């Protein structure tokens, strides 16, 4: 997958591939990016996923030209852009904080980028109107930002970023200030619009569900590095490391023992996703891979501590006989009361194990 | 807003306070107006002759210093406002955007002139103005450099309040990603959103410049205030008339500030 064979491919849109090559970013003596490599194909939707402080936003800002990398290359459409200022990079960006210009109406906010590119006022307003229609806000074109809800402001910001048909769309946690329902709605809408326009998109988020739901590929970041870069299914089913597993999917940790390429947990022997050192280990188990079974079936005894209704399913926290606490997902109609004795077992799926961390005093 | 402040004075007390304070301002004002209506020698009753005499071509020579002073003061006000808007404002935006850690230092420096008496400032300004006189000449407008410093505290307060009210950093980054160069960012995004603060800063600067006497007098410049003193020695009536005119101008300026403030508020609640 080199730059050249991608550039030769005919493209309907102006979308460009994006590359970070060994990008390092330091603030004084603090290094926040440790040689990040990222390769986003034209038209692809890629998420940078990680906890706060992992460098994902910095990586995005380096792409946008809002931060200058200490070392490394940034390429957009195969062209090195380190020396190109933000306003010449032909990008669109939506920020975490509301960034609509307060003195302009939604329509003029949206037309701003077109006007800066020399599009005549009438034409710019017409195209801005179309862009607002695209995000479903055509009827609010004359509102000022303080007359719009948070979700509406971010929609206008999205229209404003897309109306110039940028080569790359950068989204810096645009949903994190919104409430849960609006967040899911807008998330799906961003993906729908992105698929329709085919705009290369880099999406920064700390919400793994968000990243897995909309992305073609996800780059999981931690401590200024990309830990794993792959399709959502790969990350979920075959996490490259314990760190990734811990971040993707709501895993619980239980003690086990690695023997060859299998691991023994609660008397069950399961295959390993990736090799691990023989001996005592911690095993990642997911709520959906645990079952509550009949009292006489194979499994391990446990006591329910807490049970949460999640709509279509119910998730219970149980304390297993070996002392560890795990989340078990089960049908919503099986109501479990705290203190109730149950029997749980693991599905026969490959799991990931990591050595028991050294106890530090 | 039906909250009643238990410490608020009662209805009667409020009237007493209002009338008392009103009189305090009204009496000298009315006295000045009456004074200017004193008839010319030989006349009787009240007359507007002295107001009319002001524009009488026959008196042109006598009042020329006043008109010159007024012209100089207005020029100075204009140049000072230019300094505030063209130099000070971009600097404040730059500090907010790129050097947020300098803000405290900057604030201290900007507010410093308010704590220095004008007479002290002049001690430092005199040698500087020797140099300025040699290089830029002794035109009245050069005093604007000193006035630019004098109005810093007032300008700083009103502009900073506007800067704090918006997210300058995100707005300019958003504008940059949309293709705006730094000039566009400043003129099309930041300045329109600082409108209120900039207007207040400009008007307060004008008011300060029109009312300044000490520095102008000690640096031997002719401004409205120095001319008033000179004319007052020959003709107290004319000085009083000009004082009233200056008051009226300041009143109009304050009205404009208030009006602009209300427009802003109206927009937020509409």
Interface residues (C-beta under 8 A of the other chain):
Chain A: X64 X65 X66 X85 X86 X87 X88 X89 X90 X91 X92 X93 X95 X97 X98 X99 X101 X102 X103 X112 X113 X116 X117 X144 X146 X147 X157 X160 X161 X164 X170
Chain B: X166 X167 X170 X171 X173 X174 X175 X176 X177 X178 X179 X180 X181 X184 X188 X189 X192 X193 X195 X267 X268 X270
